[in-house]
Amino acid sequence: MRTALSLLSCLFLAAPAHAEIYKFVDENGHVTFTDVHRKGAKRIDLPGAPAPLARPQGPRRASYSPSPANFPRIDAGTQKRRDDVRRRVLEDEIAGERNSADEARRQLKLGERMLPGERATDASYLDRVKRLRAAVQQHEQNVSAIQRELANLK
């Protein structure tokens, strides 16, 4: 009785999996069965398997819904003033970042000099130079990011 009960519970727990199975044959003739769809793979219909989910046809487009009629609008003059303020802020930021990059390059030049008794293979020297180079690279990345923002302004 106990064996029959455990067999029955195993049957209930081992319910059929609900997955789509695909057969893919590569250029060398190797056959692969998978549950992940690949280009060129064919779906295999298994007896008792659920029907496949409907897939939308064609490319997905972003939904467009116009603004409501009572949505607040900004007049052109106000928007231009805002854009001008943004441009000035970005120009100030890029000037400061360029100065910081120049200072980081100067610090790197000084940091690459070895201290008395120091060797080029010492961990402290390598860490110092690595840290200073990373600072220069970070400032250069910031400058290029601000330049992209400036280029995107109208």
Buried (B, 14 or more C-beta within 10 A) or exposed (E): EEEEEEEEEEEEEEEEEEEBBBEBEEEEEEEEEEEEEEEEBEEEEEEEBEEEEEEEEEEEEEEEEEEEEEEEEEEEEEEEEEEEEEBEEBEEBBEEBBEBBEEBBEBBEEBEEEEEEEEEEEEEBEEBBEEBBEBBEBBBEBBEEBEEBBEEEE
